[in-house]
Amino acid sequence: MQRYRLLGLGFSALLACGAAPALAQSVGVAAAVNQSALGTPPGTKTRTLSLGDKVIHNEKIATNGKGLLQILLADGTSFTVGPNSNMTIDSFVYDPDADTAKVVATFGKGVFRFIGGRTSKSPDGAILDTPVGTVGIRGGIGDFDFSGHHGVPPHIDMLFGDSITLTRGGRQLGHLYQNGYSIVIGADGITVIPTPAAWTDQFHAALAGHPGAGHGGPGHNAASTEIASILTGPSGRPSGPNGSLPPAGSGPPGFQPPPASPPSLPSSGTATWAEINNSSLANVYATYSGPASVDFSFTNPQQQAQSYTWNGQFYLNYYFGRANGSGNIEFKGTGADQGDDSDAIPVTPNTTGSGNAGFTGSESVDYGSNDYFHVRTSGQFTNTAAGVGNGVTGTVSIDAKGQIFDAPTNGIAVGETGSGTFSGNLKSTSASPPSAP
């Protein structure tokens, strides 16, 4: 006989366990149970949860290797607790008249799915404390894997919604706003990547109780398959790009087994578009600036001075929007080179897909066969201690020929070439285009 059923609860029945937000001891009901799920309410003995049981405020929930539990709150929010997992609902406040709700929960080890109801529609309405930091969810569905099986690092996957944000100590470590991406806590730091298909498969296999899936124990039955189908939905995986993983047991490429304690955000290295597009820089205008220099050489042998160095500042305005955005960069002289400025040079992403976050740009002015000015520039956004994409470095090259009136040319037709570098940091962000420097 199958030990699993779905609980058909009317809205009035759910309100009975959640409508009196501040005073009610009950915060939800066990809407789906398979195998063993245990609950330990504060100050009482551990009990086996059955279909329809009320889940008590601050009750510690735990499952064994075959256990599955779905907890349904009055506002439509639900928690799915996978095998070998534990969690607590710390608080739940719901006011149906005002149509507002807030839930705070703590995830321990294991695998979990959160489906937001009214809680995830309100600012700070869904707060989840996890082993890797505090997670906020807006209007979304998220998968959480803190099991450590197969050497796969802890990760948070966004299946649907507006955003998922991971913070620790008031500092944002990762931000998702696009379905099909994951925040990954690897041995070398916290990154954002497209959710690998194998991670999704392993998660759903854990809910189905398949042997060798990695999260649950041995055994498989029709009941566990049914609950997995209901809880994961018709598609069985999140939308968006998917990567790949080697067979279970070998671990994903480029990752080590999860560390004993969560690492800090990497403070160096080139940012990826996935990291930026799922960070606080997404959909904002950003301004970068810093020092720049270009070494010039004259190609006309009649010149007395054969080379000189131009010194100045660069100003990069960039919008991190659709297809990785676009922007412009300007070079302005300082000191002896003050007033020797470039026009705004348009720059575009080096790729509209994934990969390292960089840009290229060029400007050409041709006055005739022997009179022209060409400039090319390229750069990349870098991670710093201040956050993802908070730095920028790049190169610039110049090729010019014509009547040059700056000393020491004195109006003689010459050619010159130059190459240089620039490096700086993020200075400001805004929701609208910044003013000219």
Sine and cosine of phi, psi and omega as CSV:
sin_phi,cos_phi,sin_psi,cos_psi,sin_omega,cos_omega
0.00,0.00,0.75,-0.66,-0.01,-1.00
-0.93,0.37,0.64,-0.77,-0.02,-1.00
-0.98,-0.21,0.44,0.90,-0.05,-1.00
-0.76,-0.64,0.70,-0.71,0.16,-0.99
-0.57,-0.82,0.40,-0.92,0.17,-0.99
-1.00,-0.03,0.58,-0.81,0.00,-1.00
-1.00,-0.10,0.88,-0.48,0.05,-1.00
-1.00,0.01,0.98,-0.19,-0.05,-1.00
-0.94,-0.34,0.76,-0.65,0.13,-0.99
-0.97,0.25,0.25,-0.97,-0.04,-1.00
-0.90,0.44,-0.58,0.82,-0.01,-1.00
-0.91,0.42,-0.59,0.81,0.02,-1.00
-0.92,0.39,-0.61,0.79,0.02,-1.00
-0.93,0.36,-0.61,0.79,0.01,-1.00
-0.89,0.47,-0.47,0.88,-0.01,-1.00
-0.89,0.46,-0.43,0.90,-0.01,-1.00
-0.97,-0.24,0.04,1.00,-0.04,-1.00
-0.59,-0.81,-0.08,1.00,-0.13,-0.99
-0.97,0.24,-0.42,0.91,0.05,-1.00
-0.99,-0.15,0.99,0.13,-0.28,-0.96
-0.87,0.50,-0.72,0.69,-0.16,-0.99
-0.99,0.16,-0.47,0.88,-0.16,-0.99
-0.97,-0.23,-0.40,0.92,-0.11,-0.99
-0.92,0.40,0.70,-0.71,0.04,-1.00
-0.99,0.17,-0.55,0.84,0.01,-1.00
-0.99,0.16,0.66,-0.75,0.02,-1.00
-0.91,-0.42,-0.22,0.98,-0.02,-1.00
-0.06,-1.00,-0.09,-1.00,0.00,-1.00
-0.76,-0.65,0.45,-0.90,0.11,-0.99
-0.98,0.20,0.98,-0.18,-0.10,-0.99
-1.00,0.03,-0.29,0.96,0.05,-1.00
-0.43,-0.90,0.77,-0.64,-0.02,-1.00
-0.68,-0.73,0.69,-0.73,0.08,-1.00
-0.68,-0.74,0.78,-0.62,-0.01,-1.00
0.88,0.47,-0.66,-0.75,-0.20,-0.98
-0.98,-0.20,0.84,-0.54,0.17,-0.99
-0.73,-0.68,0.82,-0.57,-0.09,-1.00
-0.95,-0.33,0.57,-0.82,0.07,-1.00
-0.78,-0.63,0.66,-0.75,0.04,-1.00
-0.83,-0.56,1.00,-0.07,0.05,-1.00
-0.92,0.40,0.41,-0.91,-0.01,-1.00
-0.84,0.54,0.79,-0.61,0.10,-0.99
0.97,0.22,0.13,0.99,0.00,-1.00
-0.77,-0.63,0.09,-1.00,-0.04,-1.00
-0.98,0.21,0.38,-0.93,0.06,-1.00
-0.92,0.39,0.66,-0.76,-0.01,-1.00
-0.77,-0.63,0.38,-0.93,0.12,-0.99
-1.00,0.02,0.83,-0.56,-0.03,-1.00
-0.98,0.21,0.69,-0.72,0.03,-1.00
-0.86,-0.51,0.24,-0.97,-0.01,-1.00
-0.84,0.55,0.80,-0.60,0.03,-1.00
1.00,-0.03,-0.15,0.99,0.03,-1.00
-0.90,0.44,0.61,-0.79,0.10,-1.00
-0.98,0.22,0.66,-0.75,0.08,-1.00
-1.00,-0.08,0.79,-0.61,-0.16,-0.99
-1.00,-0.03,0.53,-0.85,0.09,-1.00
-0.81,0.59,0.78,-0.63,0.00,-1.00
0.92,0.40,0.31,0.95,0.08,-1.00
-0.96,0.27,0.74,-0.67,0.02,-1.00
-1.00,0.09,0.86,-0.50,-0.03,-1.00
-0.98,-0.20,0.71,-0.71,0.02,-1.00
-0.57,-0.82,0.61,-0.80,0.05,-1.00
-0.86,-0.52,0.41,-0.91,0.10,-0.99
-1.00,-0.06,-0.24,-0.97,-0.09,-1.00
-0.90,0.43,-0.26,0.96,0.01,-1.00
-0.90,-0.44,-0.07,1.00,-0.15,-0.99
-0.97,0.23,0.57,-0.82,0.10,-0.99
-0.63,-0.78,0.59,-0.81,0.00,-1.00
-0.52,-0.85,0.69,-0.72,0.17,-0.99
-0.89,-0.46,0.81,-0.59,0.02,-1.00
-0.95,-0.30,0.81,-0.58,-0.04,-1.00
-0.93,-0.36,0.79,-0.61,0.05,-1.00
-0.99,-0.12,0.26,-0.97,-0.14,-0.99
-0.91,0.42,-0.44,0.90,-0.05,-1.00
-1.00,0.04,0.01,1.00,-0.02,-1.00
0.98,-0.19,-0.13,0.99,0.08,-1.00
-0.93,0.37,0.61,-0.79,0.05,-1.00
-0.66,-0.75,0.51,-0.86,0.11,-0.99
-0.88,-0.48,0.77,-0.64,0.17,-0.99
-0.96,-0.28,0.84,-0.55,-0.02,-1.00
-0.96,-0.28,0.88,-0.47,-0.05,-1.00
-0.99,0.13,-0.10,-1.00,0.00,-1.00
-0.90,0.43,0.47,-0.88,0.05,-1.00
0.78,0.63,0.74,0.68,-0.10,-0.99
-0.73,-0.68,0.35,-0.94,0.07,-1.00
-0.54,-0.84,0.55,-0.84,-0.02,-1.00
-0.38,-0.92,0.21,-0.98,0.07,-1.00
-0.62,-0.79,0.69,-0.72,0.17,-0.98
-1.00,-0.04,0.96,-0.29,-0.11,-0.99
-0.96,0.27,-0.63,0.78,0.02,-1.00
-0.35,-0.94,0.48,-0.87,0.07,-1.00
-0.52,-0.85,0.85,-0.52,0.00,-1.00
-0.82,-0.57,0.80,-0.60,-0.05,-1.00
-0.67,-0.75,0.81,-0.59,0.07,-1.00
-0.88,-0.48,0.99,-0.12,-0.05,-1.00
-0.90,0.44,-0.47,0.88,0.01,-1.00
-0.93,0.38,-0.67,0.74,0.04,-1.00
-1.00,0.06,-0.14,0.99,-0.02,-1.00
0.84,0.54,0.71,0.70,0.04,-1.00
-0.81,-0.59,0.48,-0.88,0.00,-1.00
-0.40,-0.91,0.47,-0.88,0.07,-1.00
-0.56,-0.83,0.68,-0.73,0.04,-1.00
-0.74,-0.67,0.65,-0.76,0.13,-0.99
-0.82,-0.57,0.81,-0.59,-0.03,-1.00
-0.70,-0.72,0.37,-0.93,0.03,-1.00
-0.85,-0.53,0.84,-0.54,0.08,-1.00
-0.99,-0.14,0.70,-0.71,0.13,-0.99
-0.98,-0.20,-0.72,-0.69,0.05,-1.00
-0.97,0.25,0.35,-0.94,0.13,-0.99
0.91,-0.40,-0.35,-0.94,-0.03,-1.00
-0.81,-0.58,0.61,-0.79,-0.09,-1.00
-0.57,-0.82,0.47,-0.88,0.21,-0.98
-0.81,-0.58,0.73,-0.69,0.06,-1.00
-0.92,-0.39,0.79,-0.61,0.10,-1.00
-0.87,-0.49,0.90,-0.43,-0.11,-0.99
-0.98,0.18,0.73,-0.68,0.18,-0.98
-0.99,-0.17,-0.76,-0.65,0.02,-1.00
-0.90,0.44,-0.47,0.89,-0.01,-1.00
-0.85,0.53,-0.67,0.74,-0.07,-1.00
-0.99,0.13,-0.01,1.00,0.05,-1.00
-1.00,-0.03,-0.19,0.98,-0.04,-1.00
-0.96,-0.27,0.55,-0.84,0.08,-1.00
-0.85,0.53,0.77,-0.64,-0.02,-1.00
0.85,0.53,0.44,0.90,-0.02,-1.00
-0.98,0.19,-0.42,0.91,0.00,-1.00
-0.80,-0.60,0.95,-0.30,-0.02,-1.00
-0.87,-0.49,0.84,-0.54,-0.05,-1.00
-0.86,-0.52,0.89,-0.45,0.09,-1.00
-1.00,0.06,0.80,-0.60,-0.09,-1.00
-0.78,-0.62,0.17,-0.99,0.04,-1.00
-0.89,0.46,-0.28,0.96,-0.06,-1.00
-0.93,-0.36,-0.01,1.00,-0.01,-1.00
0.58,-0.82,-0.11,-0.99,0.00,-1.00
-0.99,-0.13,0.75,-0.66,-0.06,-1.00
-0.92,-0.39,0.76,-0.65,0.14,-0.99
-0.92,-0.38,0.69,-0.73,-0.05,-1.00
-0.82,-0.57,0.74,-0.67,0.09,-1.00
-0.90,-0.43,0.89,-0.46,0.13,-0.99
0.82,0.58,0.63,0.77,-0.20,-0.98
-0.67,-0.74,0.05,-1.00,0.11,-0.99
-0.83,-0.56,0.78,-0.62,-0.01,-1.00
-0.71,-0.70,0.57,-0.82,0.13,-0.99
-0.97,-0.25,0.61,-0.79,-0.03,-1.00
-0.77,-0.64,0.82,-0.58,0.01,-1.00
-0.82,-0.58,0.95,-0.30,0.07,-1.00
-0.85,-0.52,0.53,0.85,-0.07,-1.00
-0.99,0.10,-0.53,0.85,-0.02,-1.00
0.97,0.23,0.14,0.99,-0.02,-1.00
-0.93,0.36,0.57,-0.82,0.09,-1.00
0.88,0.47,0.34,0.94,-0.01,-1.00
0.95,0.30,0.12,0.99,0.03,-1.00
-0.96,0.29,0.77,-0.64,-0.05,-1.00
-0.94,0.33,0.33,-0.94,0.13,-0.99
-0.83,0.56,0.67,-0.74,-0.01,-1.00
-0.46,-0.89,0.40,-0.92,0.00,-1.00
-0.82,-0.57,0.86,-0.52,-0.08,-1.00
-0.95,-0.33,0.69,-0.73,0.05,-1.00
-0.98,-0.18,0.90,-0.44,0.01,-1.00
-1.00,-0.04,-0.57,0.82,-0.07,-1.00
-0.25,-0.97,0.53,-0.85,0.15,-0.99
0.75,-0.66,-0.29,-0.96,-0.06,-1.00
-1.00,-0.05,-0.73,0.68,-0.05,-1.00
-0.23,-0.97,0.43,-0.90,0.18,-0.98
-0.73,-0.68,0.78,-0.62,-0.05,-1.00
-0.82,-0.57,0.73,-0.68,0.06,-1.00
-0.94,-0.34,0.83,-0.56,0.03,-1.00
-0.78,-0.63,0.36,-0.93,0.12,-0.99
-0.51,-0.86,0.81,-0.59,-0.02,-1.00
0.87,0.49,0.54,0.84,-0.02,-1.00
0.98,0.18,0.05,1.00,-0.03,-1.00
-0.95,-0.33,0.79,-0.61,0.01,-1.00
-0.96,0.30,0.81,-0.58,0.00,-1.00
-0.97,-0.25,-0.45,0.89,0.00,-1.00
-0.30,-0.96,0.49,-0.87,-0.04,-1.00
-0.59,-0.81,0.78,-0.63,0.06,-1.00
-0.90,-0.44,0.72,-0.69,0.13,-0.99
-0.74,-0.68,0.03,1.00,-0.06,-1.00
-0.84,-0.54,0.77,-0.63,0.02,-1.00
-0.86,0.52,0.57,-0.82,0.06,-1.00
1.00,0.05,0.24,0.97,0.05,-1.00
-0.87,-0.49,0.36,-0.93,-0.06,-1.00
-0.73,-0.68,0.59,-0.81,0.25,-0.97
-1.00,-0.01,0.83,-0.56,-0.11,-0.99
-0.88,-0.47,0.78,-0.63,0.04,-1.00
-0.98,-0.21,1.00,0.00,-0.06,-1.00
-1.00,-0.10,0.04,-1.00,-0.03,-1.00
-0.90,0.43,-0.46,0.89,-0.06,-1.00
-0.98,-0.18,0.07,1.00,0.02,-1.00
0.65,-0.76,-0.15,-0.99,-0.04,-1.00
-0.96,-0.28,0.82,-0.57,-0.04,-1.00
-0.75,-0.67,0.19,-0.98,0.10,-0.99
-0.87,-0.49,0.79,-0.61,-0.03,-1.00
-0.67,-0.74,0.36,-0.93,0.20,-0.98
-0.86,0.50,0.68,-0.73,-0.05,-1.00
-0.90,0.44,0.88,-0.48,0.04,-1.00
-0.89,0.45,0.64,-0.77,-0.03,-1.00
-0.87,0.50,-0.59,0.81,-0.05,-1.00
-0.91,0.41,-0.52,0.86,0.05,-1.00
-0.91,0.42,-0.67,0.74,0.04,-1.00
-0.90,0.44,-0.69,0.72,0.01,-1.00
-0.88,0.48,-0.68,0.73,0.00,-1.00
-0.91,0.41,-0.61,0.79,0.01,-1.00
-0.89,0.46,-0.73,0.68,-0.03,-1.00
-0.94,0.33,-0.54,0.84,0.08,-1.00
-0.90,0.43,-0.58,0.82,0.04,-1.00
-0.89,0.45,-0.66,0.76,0.03,-1.00
-0.93,0.36,-0.46,0.89,-0.01,-1.00
-1.00,0.03,-0.17,0.99,0.02,-1.00
0.95,0.32,0.43,0.90,0.01,-1.00
-0.93,0.37,0.64,-0.77,0.06,-1.00
-0.92,0.39,0.60,-0.80,0.04,-1.00
0.98,0.21,0.08,1.00,-0.02,-1.00
-0.95,0.30,-0.42,0.91,0.10,-0.99
0.95,-0.32,-0.48,0.88,-0.05,-1.00
-0.98,-0.22,-0.74,0.68,-0.04,-1.00
-1.00,0.02,0.06,-1.00,0.04,-1.00
-1.00,0.08,-0.09,-1.00,0.02,-1.00
-0.93,0.38,0.30,-0.95,0.07,-1.00
0.96,-0.27,0.41,-0.91,-0.02,-1.00
-0.38,-0.92,0.67,-0.75,0.08,-1.00
-0.54,-0.84,0.21,-0.98,-0.07,-1.00
-0.90,0.44,-0.53,0.85,-0.02,-1.00
-0.90,0.43,-0.71,0.70,-0.02,-1.00
-0.92,0.38,-0.56,0.83,0.07,-1.00
-0.90,0.43,-0.63,0.77,-0.01,-1.00
-0.92,0.40,-0.70,0.71,0.00,-1.00
-0.91,0.42,-0.61,0.79,0.04,-1.00
-0.89,0.46,-0.65,0.76,0.00,-1.00
-0.90,0.43,-0.66,0.75,-0.02,-1.00
-0.93,0.36,-0.67,0.74,-0.11,-0.99
-0.98,0.21,-0.47,0.89,-0.04,-1.00
-1.00,-0.05,-0.28,0.96,0.04,-1.00
1.00,0.01,0.08,-1.00,-0.13,-0.99
-0.93,0.37,-0.54,0.84,-0.09,-1.00
-0.98,0.18,-0.47,0.88,0.00,-1.00
0.98,0.22,-0.01,1.00,0.02,-1.00
-0.33,-0.94,0.38,-0.92,0.03,-1.00
-0.95,0.33,0.41,-0.91,0.07,-1.00
-0.98,0.21,0.21,-0.98,0.03,-1.00
0.96,-0.26,0.07,-1.00,-0.06,-1.00
-0.91,0.41,0.51,-0.86,0.02,-1.00
-0.76,-0.65,0.61,-0.79,0.08,-1.00
-0.99,-0.11,-0.48,-0.88,-0.01,-1.00
-0.55,-0.83,0.37,-0.93,0.06,-1.00
-0.74,-0.67,0.43,-0.90,0.11,-0.99
-0.94,0.34,0.09,-1.00,-0.04,-1.00
-0.83,0.55,0.43,-0.90,0.00,-1.00
-0.82,0.57,0.69,-0.73,0.02,-1.00
0.96,-0.29,-0.39,0.92,-0.04,-1.00
-0.99,-0.11,-0.30,0.96,0.03,-1.00
0.99,0.13,0.46,-0.89,-0.03,-1.00
-0.95,0.30,0.45,-0.89,0.00,-1.00
-0.91,0.41,0.66,-0.75,0.10,-1.00
0.99,0.10,-0.01,1.00,0.00,-1.00
-0.86,-0.51,0.51,-0.86,0.10,-1.00
-0.96,-0.28,0.24,-0.97,0.09,-1.00
-0.81,0.58,0.51,-0.86,-0.08,-1.00
-0.86,0.52,0.62,-0.79,-0.03,-1.00
-0.96,0.29,0.26,-0.97,0.01,-1.00
-0.90,0.43,-0.56,0.83,0.06,-1.00
-0.74,-0.68,0.52,-0.85,-0.05,-1.00
-0.86,0.51,0.69,-0.72,0.01,-1.00
-0.98,0.22,0.19,-0.98,0.06,-1.00
-1.00,0.05,0.24,-0.97,0.02,-1.00
-0.90,0.44,0.72,-0.69,0.01,-1.00
-0.86,0.50,0.66,-0.75,-0.08,-1.00
-0.97,-0.24,0.17,0.98,0.01,-1.00
-0.43,-0.90,0.12,-0.99,0.04,-1.00
0.98,-0.19,0.42,-0.91,0.01,-1.00
-0.94,0.34,0.73,-0.68,0.06,-1.00
-0.96,0.28,0.43,-0.90,0.12,-0.99
-0.98,-0.22,0.35,-0.94,0.04,-1.00
-0.89,0.46,-0.57,0.82,0.02,-1.00
-0.88,0.47,-0.67,0.74,0.02,-1.00
-0.89,0.45,-0.73,0.68,-0.04,-1.00
-0.92,0.38,-0.70,0.71,-0.04,-1.00
-0.92,0.40,-0.25,0.97,0.06,-1.00
-0.87,-0.50,0.53,0.85,0.02,-1.00
-0.85,-0.52,-0.08,-1.00,0.02,-1.00
-0.93,0.38,-0.18,0.98,0.04,-1.00
-0.99,0.15,-0.24,0.97,-0.09,-1.00
-0.87,0.49,0.76,-0.66,0.09,-1.00
0.89,0.46,0.54,0.84,0.07,-1.00
-0.77,-0.64,0.31,-0.95,0.12,-0.99
-1.00,-0.03,0.76,-0.66,-0.05,-1.00
-0.83,-0.56,0.60,-0.80,0.04,-1.00
-0.86,-0.51,0.79,-0.61,0.05,-1.00
-0.88,-0.48,0.50,-0.87,0.12,-0.99
-0.42,-0.91,0.29,-0.96,-0.01,-1.00
0.19,-0.98,-0.04,-1.00,-0.04,-1.00
-0.96,0.29,0.48,-0.88,0.06,-1.00
-0.61,-0.79,0.51,-0.86,0.07,-1.00
-0.52,-0.86,0.53,-0.85,0.00,-1.00
-0.70,-0.72,0.78,-0.62,0.09,-1.00
-1.00,-0.05,0.87,-0.50,-0.03,-1.00
-0.97,-0.26,0.55,-0.83,0.11,-0.99
-0.75,-0.67,0.71,-0.71,0.07,-1.00
-0.99,0.14,0.64,-0.77,0.04,-1.00
-0.99,-0.15,-0.11,0.99,0.03,-1.00
-1.00,-0.02,0.90,-0.43,-0.08,-1.00
-0.91,0.41,-0.24,0.97,-0.02,-1.00
-0.97,0.23,-0.17,0.99,-0.04,-1.00
-0.97,0.25,0.63,-0.78,0.03,-1.00
-0.94,0.33,-0.69,0.72,0.04,-1.00
-0.99,-0.14,0.82,-0.57,-0.09,-1.00
-1.00,-0.06,-0.26,0.97,-0.03,-1.00
-0.37,-0.93,0.35,-0.94,0.14,-0.99
-0.34,-0.94,0.24,-0.97,-0.02,-1.00
-0.89,-0.45,0.79,-0.61,0.07,-1.00
-1.00,-0.06,0.70,-0.71,0.01,-1.00
-0.84,-0.54,0.64,-0.77,-0.01,-1.00
-0.16,-0.99,-0.37,-0.93,0.02,-1.00
-0.81,-0.58,0.50,-0.87,0.15,-0.99
-0.94,-0.33,0.46,-0.89,0.06,-1.00
-0.73,-0.69,0.92,-0.40,-0.01,-1.00
-0.93,-0.36,0.87,-0.50,0.14,-0.99
-0.96,-0.29,0.83,-0.55,-0.10,-1.00
-0.67,-0.74,0.69,-0.72,0.07,-1.00
-0.96,-0.27,0.89,-0.45,0.00,-1.00
-1.00,0.02,0.99,0.16,-0.04,-1.00
-0.88,-0.48,-0.50,-0.86,-0.05,-1.00
-0.84,0.54,0.59,-0.80,-0.02,-1.00
0.82,0.57,0.58,0.82,0.08,-1.00
0.95,0.30,0.15,0.99,0.21,-0.98
0.99,0.16,-0.28,-0.96,-0.01,-1.00
-0.18,-0.98,0.11,-0.99,0.00,-1.00
-0.11,-0.99,-0.38,-0.93,0.06,-1.00
-0.49,-0.87,0.43,-0.90,-0.01,-1.00
-0.75,-0.66,0.63,-0.78,0.04,-1.00
-0.79,-0.61,0.51,-0.86,0.06,-1.00
-0.87,-0.50,0.81,-0.58,-0.06,-1.00
-0.82,-0.57,0.78,-0.63,-0.06,-1.00
-0.95,0.32,0.47,-0.88,0.07,-1.00
-0.79,-0.62,0.30,-0.96,0.02,-1.00
0.87,0.49,-0.79,-0.62,0.01,-1.00
-0.90,0.43,-0.35,0.93,-0.02,-1.00
-0.99,-0.14,0.19,0.98,-0.01,-1.00
-0.88,0.48,0.70,-0.72,-0.04,-1.00
1.00,-0.04,-0.20,0.98,0.04,-1.00
-1.00,-0.05,1.00,-0.01,-0.16,-0.99
-0.89,-0.47,0.37,-0.93,0.10,-1.00
-0.99,-0.13,0.26,-0.97,0.20,-0.98
-0.97,0.26,0.16,-0.99,0.10,-1.00
-0.95,0.31,0.88,-0.47,-0.05,-1.00
-0.99,-0.12,0.87,-0.50,0.00,-1.00
-0.93,0.38,0.64,-0.77,0.05,-1.00
-0.78,-0.63,0.55,-0.84,0.00,-1.00
-0.74,-0.67,0.33,-0.95,-0.04,-1.00
-0.88,0.48,0.52,-0.86,0.07,-1.00
-0.95,0.31,-0.30,0.95,0.07,-1.00
-0.40,-0.92,0.51,-0.86,0.05,-1.00
-1.00,-0.10,0.06,1.00,0.01,-1.00
-0.95,-0.30,-0.78,-0.63,-0.03,-1.00
-0.99,-0.14,-0.32,-0.95,0.01,-1.00
1.00,-0.08,-0.12,-0.99,-0.02,-1.00
-0.90,0.43,0.56,-0.83,-0.05,-1.00
-1.00,0.06,0.96,-0.28,0.01,-1.00
-0.60,-0.80,0.09,-1.00,-0.03,-1.00
-0.54,-0.84,0.36,-0.93,0.08,-1.00
-0.69,-0.73,0.43,-0.90,0.03,-1.00
-0.36,-0.93,0.35,-0.94,0.02,-1.00
-0.41,-0.91,0.38,-0.92,0.08,-1.00
-0.58,-0.81,0.74,-0.67,-0.02,-1.00
-0.75,-0.66,0.76,-0.65,0.10,-0.99
-0.80,-0.60,0.90,-0.44,-0.02,-1.00
-0.92,-0.39,0.85,-0.53,0.02,-1.00
-0.97,-0.22,-0.14,0.99,-0.05,-1.00
0.35,-0.94,-0.04,-1.00,-0.09,-1.00
-0.90,0.43,-0.47,0.88,-0.03,-1.00
-0.85,-0.52,0.43,0.90,-0.05,-1.00
-0.54,-0.84,0.98,-0.20,-0.07,-1.00
-0.41,-0.91,0.24,-0.97,0.07,-1.00
-0.59,-0.81,0.86,-0.50,0.01,-1.00
-0.83,-0.56,0.71,-0.70,0.07,-1.00
-0.71,-0.71,0.67,-0.74,0.05,-1.00
-0.76,-0.65,0.61,-0.79,0.00,-1.00
-0.61,-0.79,0.47,-0.88,0.09,-1.00
-0.51,-0.86,0.44,-0.90,-0.02,-1.00
-0.34,-0.94,0.08,-1.00,0.03,-1.00
-0.59,-0.81,0.56,-0.83,0.04,-1.00
-1.00,0.06,0.65,-0.76,-0.08,-1.00
-0.83,-0.55,0.43,-0.90,0.11,-0.99
-1.00,0.10,0.64,-0.77,0.05,-1.00
-0.76,-0.65,0.04,-1.00,0.04,-1.00
-0.87,0.49,-0.37,0.93,0.00,-1.00
-0.99,0.17,-0.27,0.96,0.03,-1.00
0.61,-0.80,0.04,-1.00,-0.01,-1.00
-0.91,0.42,0.75,-0.66,0.09,-1.00
0.92,0.38,0.36,0.93,-0.04,-1.00
-1.00,0.07,0.01,1.00,0.06,-1.00
-0.78,-0.63,0.26,-0.97,0.05,-1.00
-0.50,-0.87,0.64,-0.76,0.09,-1.00
-0.70,-0.71,0.38,-0.92,0.01,-1.00
-0.09,-1.00,-0.04,-1.00,0.00,-1.00
-0.77,-0.63,0.36,-0.93,0.06,-1.00
-0.62,-0.78,0.64,-0.77,0.06,-1.00
-0.74,-0.67,0.57,-0.82,-0.08,-1.00
-0.71,-0.70,0.67,-0.74,0.07,-1.00
-0.72,-0.70,0.89,-0.46,-0.08,-1.00
-0.69,-0.73,0.47,-0.88,0.08,-1.00
-0.47,-0.88,0.64,-0.77,0.02,-1.00
0.53,-0.85,-0.29,-0.96,0.01,-1.00
-0.98,0.20,0.96,-0.28,-0.01,-1.00
-0.96,-0.27,0.87,-0.49,-0.13,-0.99
-0.98,-0.19,-0.02,1.00,0.05,-1.00
-0.97,0.26,0.53,-0.85,0.09,-1.00
-0.87,0.49,0.62,-0.78,0.14,0.99
-0.98,-0.20,0.47,0.88,-0.09,-1.00
-0.99,0.17,-0.58,0.82,0.01,-1.00
0.82,0.57,0.68,0.74,0.11,-0.99
0.99,0.16,0.17,0.99,0.01,-1.00
-0.99,0.11,0.63,-0.77,0.04,-1.00
-0.94,0.35,0.91,-0.41,-0.02,-1.00
-0.70,-0.71,0.18,-0.98,0.16,-0.99
-0.87,-0.50,0.52,-0.85,0.05,-1.00
-0.55,-0.83,0.48,-0.87,0.08,-1.00
-0.79,-0.61,0.45,-0.89,0.00,-1.00
-0.53,-0.85,0.49,-0.87,0.10,-1.00
-0.59,-0.81,0.61,-0.79,-0.05,-1.00
-0.35,-0.94,-0.13,-0.99,-0.06,-1.00
-0.70,-0.71,0.31,-0.95,0.14,-0.99
-0.58,-0.81,0.44,-0.90,-0.02,-1.00
-0.38,-0.92,0.70,-0.72,-0.01,-1.00
-0.24,-0.97,-0.20,-0.98,-0.09,-1.00
-0.75,-0.66,0.26,-0.96,0.07,-1.00
-0.91,0.41,0.79,-0.61,-0.01,-1.00
-0.97,-0.23,-0.59,0.81,-0.03,-1.00
-0.29,-0.96,0.35,-0.94,0.13,-0.99
-0.73,-0.69,0.42,-0.91,0.02,-1.00
-0.40,-0.92,0.25,-0.97,0.03,-1.00
-1.00,0.09,-0.16,0.99,0.00,-1.00
-0.77,-0.64,0.31,-0.95,-0.05,-1.00
-0.85,0.53,0.69,-0.72,0.02,-1.00
-0.95,0.30,0.36,-0.93,0.06,-1.00
-0.96,0.27,0.32,-0.95,-0.02,-1.00
-0.91,0.42,0.60,-0.80,0.00,-1.00
-0.92,0.40,0.00,0.00,0.00,0.00
